[in-house]
Amino acid sequence: MKDLYFIYEITPRCNNDCLYCYNVWKENSSYLCGELRAVQIKELFTKLFSEVVPKRITIAGGEPLMHTDLFEVISFLRSENIMVSIATNGTLLSEEAIRRLVTSGVDYFEISLVSLNPKTYQRLSQNSKLSQVKKAILSVKKYKVKLTVSFVANKLNLDDLEDVIDFCYVSSVDSLAINRFTEGGRGSKNRSLLAISDSELKEVLKLANYKSKEYNFPINITIPIENCLINHDEYPFLNFGACECGQRKWAIDPLGNLRICEQNPHILGNLLDKSFSQLSNLDDVYKFRKDNLTDDCENCKLFDSCRGGCRYT
């Protein structure tokens, strides 16, 4: 298997309580939470790497900086020649933390920024540390690493998108990832508050496309959108993603359980107990890949541009 990519949710703990959070253990009392220590994490990945060698692992959470052994885990992964990214809310990214992350081997940061309006940011994230996030974004750019800012488009922040794009551009951010709100995790109880309509999504894409062209600035649409529903060709300056879950992309939860997608709560099994080849070839994976697909999808000439879209929207 070539070019495999794993999202490793190293901890379920987080210092934010975002209204839109998709973590599968949020609002799901049956999902067992916990976290492994460094020795167990190394065991898990040593076992995994005996079968497959992924090109990159993104360490996420929760908030990954809340895990005591984070830097040790990053150093271990780099010693195995794995490229390491970190997805963070940015509130704990002090100058020292950034330096240690880069020194340990992180070469790619993804920082969430859902608004530059302090009131909107506080309402969506349930914290008041917007200034720290902005400072962290500027601090990361002092190093020779890549930085993507992540924006979750929802009803409460649609008017803030242009300011976020402008801030990213003037701050020399490498790219912006726009995710439309999906109703997994805590978002499941906030759908009426946050979900956007197709017409609002088109306005988001229209603005993003205009700004991407104006600034020659990369903007990625990272929750797949079916080409038959919204014509990608109408937004030629945007980079549309396709669903690769259960093929190239996989999620590993804080206890080492393999899942098909970070938004899918279904556990295939634990990688400390079973091999990746066993788990990745289960019928459940095939069923997931077929979910929501129609005969039209399978015969569509544009299928590869979206691969049927996101299974959760």
C-alpha positions in Angstrom: 0.0 0.0 0.0 1.6 3.3 -1.1 1.1 6.8 0.2 -1.0 5.8 3.2 -1.9 8.7 5.5 -3.0 8.3 9.2 -4.6 10.8 11.5 -3.6 9.8 15.0 -5.9 11.3 17.7 -3.3 11.1 20.5 -5.6 12.3 23.2 -9.4 12.9 23.7 -8.6 15.8 26.1 -9.1 19.4 24.8 -9.0 22.9 26.4 -11.7 24.0 23.9 -15.3 22.9 23.7 -16.1 23.8 20.2 -19.8 23.8 19.2 -18.8 22.2 15.8 -16.4 19.6 17.2 -16.6 16.3 15.2 -14.6 14.1 17.6 -16.6 10.9 17.7 -16.4 10.6 21.5 -18.3 13.9 22.0 -22.0 13.4 22.8 -21.4 9.6 22.6 -21.3 8.0 26.0 -20.7 4.5 24.6 -17.4 5.5 23.0 -14.6 4.4 25.3 -12.1 7.2 25.9 -8.6 7.2 27.3 -5.1 7.6 26.0 -1.9 5.6 25.6 1.5 6.5 27.1 4.7 6.7 24.9 5.8 3.1 25.4 2.4 1.8 24.2 2.3 4.3 21.3 5.7 3.2 20.2 4.6 -0.4 20.4 1.5 0.3 18.3 3.4 2.1 15.5 6.3 -0.4 15.5 3.7 -3.1 14.8 2.0 -0.9 12.2 5.3 -0.1 10.4 6.1 -3.8 10.2 3.3 -4.0 7.6 3.0 -0.5 6.1 5.1 2.6 6.0 2.9 5.7 5.7 4.2 8.8 4.1 2.9 11.1 6.8 1.1 11.0 10.2 -0.9 13.9 11.4 -1.1 14.0 15.2 -4.5 15.5 16.3 -6.8 15.1 19.2 -8.6 16.5 21.2 -5.8 19.0 21.6 -2.5 17.1 21.0 -0.4 19.5 23.1 -2.3 18.2 26.2 -0.6 14.8 25.9 2.4 14.6 28.2 4.5 12.4 25.8 3.8 14.3 22.6 7.4 15.4 21.9 8.7 11.9 22.6 6.2 10.4 20.2 7.1 12.9 17.5 10.8 12.2 17.9 10.1 8.5 17.6 8.1 8.9 14.4 10.8 11.0 12.9 13.3 8.4 13.8 11.3 6.0 11.7 11.5 8.4 8.8 7.8 9.3 9.0 6.8 12.9 8.2 4.8 14.4 11.0 2.1 17.1 11.0 0.2 18.5 14.0 -3.4 19.7 14.0 -4.0 22.0 16.9 -6.4 24.8 18.1 -3.3 26.9 18.6 -4.1 28.1 22.1 -1.2 26.2 23.6 1.4 27.1 20.9 3.8 29.2 22.9 7.1 30.2 21.4 8.8 27.5 23.4 6.2 24.8 22.3 6.6 25.7 18.7 10.4 25.5 18.9 10.2 22.1 20.6 7.7 20.8 18.1 9.9 21.9 15.2 13.0 20.5 16.9 11.3 17.2 17.5 10.5 16.9 13.8 7.1 18.5 13.0 7.3 20.0 9.5 3.6 20.9 9.0 1.2 22.8 11.3 -2.6 23.0 10.9 -4.1 25.6 13.2 -7.9 26.2 13.6 -9.1 29.7 13.1 -12.9 30.0 12.9 -13.2 33.8 13.2 -11.3 37.0 13.8 -14.3 38.4 15.6 -13.6 37.9 19.3 -17.3 37.3 20.2 -17.9 34.8 17.4 -14.6 33.0 18.1 -15.5 32.7 21.8 -19.0 31.4 21.1 -17.8 28.8 18.6 -14.7 27.6 20.6 -15.8 28.3 24.1 -12.6 30.1 24.9 -11.3 33.7 24.7 -7.8 33.0 23.4 -8.1 34.4 19.9 -5.1 36.7 20.4 -3.0 33.7 21.3 -4.0 31.8 18.2 -3.2 34.8 16.0 0.2 35.1 17.7 0.9 31.4 17.3 0.2 31.6 13.5 2.7 34.5 13.2 5.2 32.6 15.3 5.0 29.4 13.3 5.9 31.3 10.2 9.3 32.2 11.7 10.3 28.6 11.0 10.8 26.8 7.8 7.7 24.7 8.1 4.4 24.6 6.3 1.3 26.1 7.9 -2.4 25.6 6.9 -5.1 27.5 8.7 -8.4 25.6 9.0 -11.8 27.4 8.8 -15.0 25.6 9.6 -17.8 27.3 7.6 -21.0 27.6 9.6 -24.0 29.9 10.0 -22.3 31.9 12.8 -19.1 32.8 10.9 -20.0 33.1 7.3 -19.5 36.9 7.5 -16.0 36.4 8.9 -14.5 34.3 6.0 -13.1 37.2 4.0 -11.3 38.6 7.1 -9.8 35.2 7.8 -8.6 34.9 4.2 -7.1 38.4 4.3 -5.3 37.6 7.6 -3.9 34.4 6.3 -2.6 36.1 3.2 -0.8 39.0 4.9 0.5 36.5 7.5 2.2 34.4 4.8 0.2 31.3 5.7 0.8 28.6 3.1 -2.8 27.7 2.5 -6.3 27.8 3.9 -8.5 24.7 4.4 -12.2 25.4 4.3 -14.4 22.7 5.9 -18.1 23.1 5.8 -19.8 22.1 9.0 -20.6 18.5 9.5 -22.9 17.2 12.2 -20.6 14.6 13.9 -19.6 14.6 17.5 -20.8 17.7 19.4 -21.9 19.2 16.1 -24.7 16.6 16.1 -26.7 18.6 18.7 -25.9 22.0 17.1 -27.0 21.3 13.5 -29.9 23.8 13.6 -27.5 26.5 14.8 -24.5 25.8 12.5 -25.5 23.9 9.3 -25.4 26.0 6.1 -27.6 25.6 3.1 -26.4 24.8 -0.4 -26.9 28.4 -1.5 -24.7 29.6 1.5 -22.1 27.0 0.6 -22.0 28.4 -3.0 -21.5 31.9 -1.6 -18.5 30.6 0.5 -17.0 29.0 -2.6 -17.6 32.1 -4.7 -15.8 34.3 -2.2 -13.0 31.8 -1.7 -12.5 31.4 -5.4 -12.4 35.2 -5.9 -9.9 35.7 -3.1 -7.7 32.8 -4.2 -7.5 34.3 -7.7 -6.9 37.8 -6.3 -4.0 36.8 -4.0 -2.8 33.7 -5.9 -3.3 32.0 -2.5 -4.1 28.3 -2.2 -7.5 27.5 -0.7 -8.5 23.9 -0.3 -12.0 22.6 0.1 -11.3 19.7 2.3 -14.7 18.2 3.0 -15.5 16.5 -0.4 -18.4 18.0 -2.4 -20.1 16.0 -5.1 -19.3 17.5 -8.5 -22.8 16.7 -9.6 -24.3 18.9 -6.9 -21.9 21.8 -7.1 -19.9 22.1 -10.3 -16.2 22.3 -9.4 -15.4 24.0 -12.7 -17.3 27.1 -11.6 -14.6 27.6 -9.0 -11.4 27.0 -10.9 -9.0 28.6 -8.4 -10.1 26.3 -5.5 -8.6 22.8 -4.8 -11.4 20.4 -4.2 -10.7 17.2 -2.2 -12.0 13.7 -2.8 -12.9 11.1 -0.2 -9.9 8.8 0.4 -11.2 7.4 3.7 -10.8 3.6 3.9 -8.3 3.7 1.1 -5.4 6.0 1.5 -6.6 7.8 4.7 -7.3 6.2 8.1 -7.9 7.4 11.6 -6.4 5.9 14.8 -8.1 6.9 18.1 -6.4 7.7 21.5 -6.5 4.0 22.5 -5.1 2.7 19.3 -8.4 1.7 17.6 -8.5 1.9 13.8 -11.4 3.7 12.2 -12.2 4.4 8.5 -12.6 8.1 9.0 -12.1 10.6 11.8 -15.8 11.4 11.7 -16.9 7.8 11.7 -17.4 6.3 15.2 -17.3 2.7 14.1 -14.2 0.9 15.4 -12.7 -1.8 13.1 -10.4 -3.1 15.9 -7.4 -2.3 17.9 -4.0 -2.1 16.2 -2.2 -3.4 19.3 -4.2 -6.6 19.0 -4.8 -7.1 15.2 -2.9 -6.3 12.1 -3.7 -3.4 9.8 -4.1 -5.7 6.9 -6.8 -7.7 8.8 -8.7 -4.6 9.9 -8.4 -2.6 6.6 -9.9 -5.5 4.6 -13.0 -6.1 6.7 -16.4 -6.0 5.0 -17.2 -2.9 7.0 -14.6 -1.0 5.0 -16.1 -2.0 1.8 -19.6 -1.1 3.0 -18.4 2.3 4.1 -16.8 3.0 0.7 -20.1 2.0 -1.0 -22.3 4.0 1.4 -24.3 6.8 -0.4 -23.0 5.8 -3.8 -25.5 5.4 -6.6 -25.2 3.7 -10.0 -24.8 7.3 -11.4 -21.7 7.8 -9.1 -20.0 4.6 -10.3 -20.6 5.5 -13.9 -19.8 9.2 -13.6 -16.8 10.5 -15.5 -16.2 13.0 -12.7 -16.2 10.4 -10.0 -12.5 10.8 -9.2 -12.9 14.5 -8.4 -15.0 13.8 -5.4 -15.3 9.9 -5.1 -18.9 10.3 -4.1 -18.4 13.1 -1.6 -18.3 13.1 2.2 -20.3 10.2 3.8 -21.4 12.5 6.6 -22.9 15.5 4.9 
